[in-house]
């Protein structure tokens, strides 16, 4: 067995404030705290159904996923603010 260390990844995260019903195609409409409405795909929902106050997470490479609030808040820290003028 081999062990690996993953690089820290910087993400953008938005709290989910509204969860729609599961659609017939397996997708789900979500409302985010920033006012944006997004659609969780069946693949995103395969192992987890989001609840209000969970997170919609976007990695730097564009990969999007859902994360339960307790998991996200345990694993993530707010990134330091960029110096002014940058």
C-alpha positions as a Python dict, from the first residue, in 0.01 Angstrom:
ca = {
    (1, 'X'): (0, 0, 0),
    (2, 'X'): (126, 349, -84),
    (3, 'X'): (49, 666, 106),
    (4, 'X'): (-9, 1004, -55),
    (5, 'X'): (-28, 1360, 60),
    (6, 'X'): (-263, 1589, -131),
    (7, 'X'): (-177, 1952, -186),
    (8, 'X'): (-396, 2202, -7),
    (9, 'X'): (-658, 2332, -246),
    (10, 'X'): (-803, 2683, -235),
    (11, 'X'): (-1179, 2683, -288),
    (12, 'X'): (-1467, 2925, -306),
    (13, 'X'): (-1761, 2814, -93),
    (14, 'X'): (-2119, 2936, -65),
    (15, 'X'): (-2370, 2833, 198),
    (16, 'X'): (-2682, 2664, 65),
    (17, 'X'): (-2992, 2847, 189),
    (18, 'X'): (-3261, 2670, -11),
    (19, 'X'): (-3301, 2311, -128),
    (20, 'X'): (-3552, 2216, -396),
    (21, 'X'): (-3717, 1882, -454),
    (22, 'X'): (-3534, 1606, -637),
    (23, 'X'): (-3622, 1639, -1007),
    (24, 'X'): (-3722, 1344, -1227),
    (25, 'X'): (-3379, 1357, -1396),
    (26, 'X'): (-3207, 1321, -1056),
    (27, 'X'): (-3094, 1684, -1030),
    (28, 'X'): (-3182, 1935, -758),
    (29, 'X'): (-3214, 2315, -760),
    (30, 'X'): (-3028, 2493, -480),
    (31, 'X'): (-3033, 2856, -367),
    (32, 'X'): (-2706, 2997, -237),
    (33, 'X'): (-2654, 3273, 19),
    (34, 'X'): (-2502, 3498, -250),
    (35, 'X'): (-2837, 3499, -435),
    (36, 'X'): (-2723, 3255, -703),
    (37, 'X'): (-2935, 2956, -802),
    (38, 'X'): (-2748, 2642, -908),
    (39, 'X'): (-2834, 2289, -1011),
    (40, 'X'): (-2677, 1994, -835),
    (41, 'X'): (-2629, 1712, -1086),
    (42, 'X'): (-2724, 1350, -1020),
    (43, 'X'): (-2352, 1274, -990),
    (44, 'X'): (-2314, 1537, -717),
    (45, 'X'): (-2613, 1387, -536),
    (46, 'X'): (-2511, 1022, -571),
    (47, 'X'): (-2381, 990, -214),
    (48, 'X'): (-2522, 1292, -38),
    (49, 'X'): (-2837, 1509, -32),
    (50, 'X'): (-2763, 1866, 77),
    (51, 'X'): (-2941, 2048, 355),
    (52, 'X'): (-2974, 2421, 419),
    (53, 'X'): (-2648, 2563, 558),
    (54, 'X'): (-2432, 2301, 387),
    (55, 'X'): (-2186, 2424, 124),
    (56, 'X'): (-2157, 2445, -255),
    (57, 'X'): (-1781, 2433, -312),
    (58, 'X'): (-1583, 2534, -623),
    (59, 'X'): (-1218, 2437, -654),
    (60, 'X'): (-967, 2655, -844),
    (61, 'X'): (-979, 2409, -1136),
    (62, 'X'): (-1358, 2458, -1167),
    (63, 'X'): (-1461, 2128, -1005),
    (64, 'X'): (-1783, 2179, -805),
    (65, 'X'): (-1917, 1965, -524),
    (66, 'X'): (-2141, 1962, -218),
    (67, 'X'): (-2008, 1939, 135),
    (68, 'X'): (-2193, 1894, 465),
    (69, 'X'): (-2143, 2196, 691),
    (70, 'X'): (-1977, 1997, 971),
    (71, 'X'): (-1722, 1843, 733),
    (72, 'X'): (-1645, 2167, 549),
    (73, 'X'): (-1608, 2370, 868),
    (74, 'X'): (-1384, 2106, 1028),
    (75, 'X'): (-1150, 2081, 727),
    (76, 'X'): (-1145, 2440, 599),
    (77, 'X'): (-1004, 2767, 717),
    (78, 'X'): (-1068, 3107, 566),
    (79, 'X'): (-781, 3202, 333),
    (80, 'X'): (-577, 3506, 433),
    (81, 'X'): (-690, 3828, 269),
    (82, 'X'): (-475, 3952, -19),
    (83, 'X'): (-275, 4266, 56),
    (84, 'X'): (-453, 4586, -49),
    (85, 'X'): (-386, 4686, -407),
    (86, 'X'): (-358, 4331, -535),
}
